[in-house]
Amino acid sequence: MFTIFGKKKIKEDVAVNIFINNLLDTVEKGFPEVAGIINDSPEFVTSPNISETNSEKFLLIIIAANLKYIPEHFNNNQDERITDLVFEQLSQVFGVNKETLEKVITEYQCYIAKVNQPSKNTLYGIAKAVFGKYNLNDYQDEYFKAMKSPNPMFLKRMDDIMESFIWNWEAFKEKYQIAN
């Protein structure tokens, strides 16, 4: 339903459906480019040769990170309802039960936080999580490999790319009023 000068009103489940479909589509279309950038990174001594179809870990990282942003954009328990709907819908998409999916996503969120310490910036944590989950340390020069730390030039490039995989709730809420 449209108002003359207002936002289109949609239900939470519709908003979640739009969020999930766009997130899955962005990862499906964007991961081949991410894999190519990683494989061609001059910071690696040898190419990691990540397959363009090896996006499962990346998808879980992106979902986990995006769910961390939801409480920043919603209040009055709407964030909890939206997150719950995300898990319900994604569990159907992936064919797993909701509790299993919640456990896996929580583990990924903890992993992102762990590799990103002491920073609390989730965006920076995504690049570090990709680095860890795809075992990219194995392909670095001896200096960074011995430190078990990503080359800062690689991280900066990845941080810039990862921004494209974060859902823009502000822009979405400017267009839609989300009601339960």
Secondary structure, 3 states (H helix, E strand, C coil): CCCCCCCEEEEHHHHHHHHHHHHHHHHHHHHHHHHHHHHCCCCECCCCCCCCCCCHHHHHHHHHHHHHHHHHHCCCCHHHHHHHHHHHHHHHHHCCCHHHHHHHHHHHHHHHHHHCCCCCCHHHHHHHHHHHHCCHHHHECHHHHHHCCCCHHHHHHHHHHHHHHCCCHHHHHHHEEEEC
